[in-house]
Amino acid sequence: MGLLKLAALGTLGYVGYKFYEKQKLDRNGVAFADGEPEGQFRNAGPESVGDKPRRAWNKTDEESDESFPASDPPANY
């Protein structure tokens, strides 16, 4: 009986966690800033990311963001 209660409590916790995570995401997803177009891709640049950068972006940061998800780094890296 105790094992059944533990399984029910675990299931309830899992469902609650999934609901919390779903509500936490904004409508565009984690990587998108508000106002970005719907879809899989976003515009490049620090103003288009969901989390504001902690420091100013340099030229290499911007070029890396523009080339993502390509595996090759920018030419001046």
Secondary structure, DSSP 4 states (H G I P E B T S, - for coil): -HHHHHHHHHHHHHHHHHHHHHHHS-TT-TTBPTTPPSSS---SSGGGBSSPPSS---HHHHHHHHHTT-SSPPTT-
